[in-house]
Each structure stands twice: as structure tokens, then as C-alpha cells.
Amino acid sequence: YFVNPPLAIVSNKDMNIVYESIENTLSISMPGVSNENIEILAPRSIKKGKNPGEYIMNDEKGKNGKVAIRVRDKVSGIESPPVVFDVVRLPKPLALFSSEGSRLSNQQIAAGVISGSFNNDRLDNGLKLGVAEFKVRLGLRNLGVVRNTNGRLNDRVKKEILRARRGETVQITDIKLTSLKIDKGTRRLSTQNDIVLTIR
């Protein structure tokens, strides 16, 4: 028997808070209780992961900004006190360009890479954002949509930029990002900013 009810140990190995409507990876254990005998009572959005003690909480919105995780030992029936997490909305990511500054040479712009960041190391490491697509405008000309290039400009756009004159602007807009942990990579996240560069 237990002198004191065992406390469930719940942690989120990617991020120390739970984010709304995305896939959160949790580590759940109870001292003295094997992984096979751990039962998740709530919330129902938690499913077993691939590794022992690993669980996935997916598409959880919580209630009043919080979610209470309830765990029980199947053998003894003893339930741990709820472990409460704040449920936070995912912020809009920032669009970044690999070269610093807004005035760059034709070559620097053509060789540059667009990326996305939440400006939060734990969130960036947990979600690993990728660039799905973006639009490029050179001066008054639309150069079209660039897709599936891992954030790089395609050859056609590079040629146009390398021919551009000093003082012309390159605008990279409608940047869409993805993550395999957000709706399995099907949802597109819009960045909160565009990238505007001037050819020097």
C-alpha cells in the first residue's frame, strides 16, 4: 500500500507549457508504477506515444485557459492529484532573412534564405518551422509564388534579382510556414511581418 498517494510526474519535453490546438509531447510517470499500469483519465486528447512514458496531447483547447491532467494507477486504483497546465495560443511567427540588414547586394539577396521563428528557443526547437511558400515582388513587378524550396529563391527569381538596379526594392510577402507538429504539417502559418530589402 502507499503511505501517501503517488504524485504523477508530467512534463512537456518540447516546451514547458501546453500550446492550444497543436501536438504537444508529454512525459508522464508515477513513482512506483510501471508505464503499463498508468492510465490517463483526462483529458481525452492525450494518447500514448511511441516511446515508454511518452504521450501526445493533440488539438487541446483547454477550459478557461487551463487543462488538468489526471492520472491513475490501474492496479491500485489510486489517482494522483491533477497536474494543471496553462493552455496558450500559438503566437504568430516572425519571418527572417539570412543576411543581416535591409540594404544588401544583388548577390546577397539572391543567395539568401527565408526562415521563420517564434523568437522562443524552446518553441522553435519543439516545432521546427519550415517555409512552405512566399511571394516575391521586385520594384513594381510581381515575380510570382515560390514553393517547396526550403526558403530559398528559385532560379527564375534569382536571375531577375541579379539583373536588378541599385535602389530597387525586393519584397517577400505572404510567407507561409509549416510544422509537422501542427496538424501534421497541413496547416499554413502566416508570419506577422514581410521582408523588405533594398539593393545597394
C-alpha positions in Angstrom: 0.0 0.0 0.0 1.0 3.6 -0.3 1.5 5.8 2.8 0.9 8.8 0.6 -0.9 8.7 -2.8 1.8 8.8 -5.6 2.1 12.0 -7.4 2.0 11.9 -11.2 5.1 13.5 -12.8 4.0 15.2 -16.0 6.4 17.2 -18.2 6.4 18.6 -21.7 9.8 17.8 -23.2 9.5 20.2 -26.1 8.0 23.2 -24.3 7.2 23.8 -20.6 3.7 25.0 -21.4 1.0 23.4 -23.5 0.0 25.2 -26.7 -3.5 25.3 -28.0 -4.6 23.1 -30.9 -1.2 21.6 -31.7 0.6 18.4 -31.0 2.3 18.6 -27.5 4.7 15.8 -26.5 4.4 14.9 -22.7 6.4 12.6 -20.5 4.1 11.1 -17.8 5.1 8.7 -15.0 4.2 7.8 -11.4 6.8 6.7 -8.8 6.4 3.0 -8.1 4.0 2.5 -11.0 5.1 0.8 -14.3 4.4 2.5 -17.6 1.9 -0.3 -18.5 -0.2 0.4 -15.4 -0.5 4.2 -15.9 -4.0 5.2 -17.0 -4.8 8.7 -18.3 -8.2 9.7 -17.0 -8.3 13.2 -18.5 -8.1 14.9 -20.9 -9.2 12.6 -23.7 -6.9 14.3 -26.2 -3.9 12.5 -24.6 -2.8 9.4 -26.5 0.2 7.1 -26.0 3.3 8.0 -27.9 5.9 5.7 -29.5 8.3 5.6 -26.5 7.7 4.4 -22.9 6.3 7.1 -20.8 5.7 9.4 -23.8 2.2 10.8 -24.5 0.8 13.1 -27.2 -1.7 15.8 -26.4 -3.2 16.9 -29.7 -5.8 19.6 -30.6 -6.3 20.6 -26.9 -8.0 23.9 -26.3 -8.5 23.5 -22.5 -11.1 25.2 -20.3 -10.7 28.8 -19.2 -7.1 28.7 -20.4 -6.1 25.6 -18.4 -6.0 21.8 -18.8 -5.9 19.4 -15.8 -4.2 16.1 -16.5 -5.5 13.3 -14.3 -3.5 10.0 -14.0 -4.4 6.8 -12.2 -2.6 3.5 -11.3 -4.7 0.8 -12.9 -3.7 -1.9 -10.3 -4.3 0.0 -7.1 -6.9 2.4 -8.5 -5.1 5.3 -6.7 -5.5 8.6 -8.6 -2.9 11.3 -8.5 -3.9 14.9 -7.8 -4.5 16.7 -11.1 -1.5 18.4 -12.8 -2.6 21.7 -14.3 -1.0 23.3 -17.4 -1.7 26.7 -18.9 -3.0 26.4 -22.4 -1.5 29.2 -24.5 -2.4 30.2 -28.1 0.5 29.8 -30.5 1.9 33.3 -31.4 2.3 34.4 -35.0 5.9 33.6 -36.1 8.4 36.1 -37.4 9.8 36.0 -40.9 13.6 36.2 -41.0 16.2 36.7 -43.8 19.6 35.0 -43.5 21.7 38.2 -44.3 21.6 41.0 -41.7 20.4 44.5 -42.7 17.9 45.8 -45.2 20.3 47.1 -47.8 22.1 44.2 -49.5 23.9 43.4 -52.7 22.1 41.6 -55.6 24.2 38.5 -54.8 23.4 38.6 -51.1 19.7 38.7 -51.8 19.8 36.0 -54.4 21.7 33.7 -52.1 19.6 34.5 -49.1 17.3 32.1 -47.2 13.9 32.9 -45.6 13.1 31.2 -42.3 10.5 31.5 -39.5 10.9 31.9 -35.8 8.7 32.3 -32.8 11.5 34.2 -31.1 11.4 31.5 -28.4 14.2 28.8 -28.5 12.1 26.1 -26.8 9.1 26.7 -29.2 11.4 26.8 -32.2 13.2 23.6 -31.2 9.9 21.9 -30.5 8.0 22.8 -33.7 10.9 23.1 -36.2 9.2 25.5 -38.6 9.7 25.1 -42.4 8.9 27.5 -45.2 6.1 26.3 -47.5 5.8 29.3 -49.8 6.2 33.0 -50.3 5.6 35.7 -52.9 8.4 37.9 -54.4 8.0 41.4 -55.8 10.8 43.3 -57.4 10.0 47.0 -57.6 6.6 47.2 -59.2 6.8 43.7 -60.8 5.4 40.6 -59.2 7.8 37.7 -59.7 5.2 35.1 -58.5 5.0 32.5 -55.8 8.0 30.4 -54.7 7.1 26.9 -53.3 9.0 23.9 -51.9 12.5 25.5 -51.9 13.2 25.3 -48.2 13.1 29.1 -48.0 15.4 29.7 -50.9 14.6 31.8 -54.0 14.1 29.7 -57.2 16.4 30.2 -60.3 14.0 32.4 -62.2 13.6 34.9 -59.3 17.4 34.8 -58.7 18.1 35.8 -62.3 15.7 38.8 -62.0 17.2 40.0 -58.8 20.8 39.7 -60.2 19.7 41.9 -63.1 18.0 44.5 -60.9 19.4 48.0 -60.4 20.7 49.7 -57.3 18.0 51.2 -55.2 15.3 48.7 -56.3 13.3 47.0 -53.6 12.7 43.3 -53.1 9.6 42.5 -51.1 9.0 39.0 -49.8 5.3 38.7 -48.7 2.6 36.2 -47.9 5.2 33.9 -46.2 3.6 30.6 -45.1 5.3 28.3 -42.6 4.5 24.7 -41.6 5.4 22.3 -38.8 4.8 18.5 -38.7 3.5 19.1 -35.1 0.8 21.4 -36.3 -2.0 19.4 -38.0 0.8 17.1 -39.3 2.1 19.9 -41.5 -1.1 20.6 -43.3 -1.8 24.0 -41.7 -0.1 27.1 -43.0 1.0 29.7 -40.5 1.2 33.3 -41.8 4.1 35.4 -40.5 3.4 38.6 -38.6 5.8 40.5 -40.9 7.0 40.7 -44.5 10.7 41.1 -45.6 11.6 44.3 -47.5 15.1 44.6 -48.9 16.8 47.3 -50.9 19.5 46.6 -53.5 22.7 48.6 -52.7 
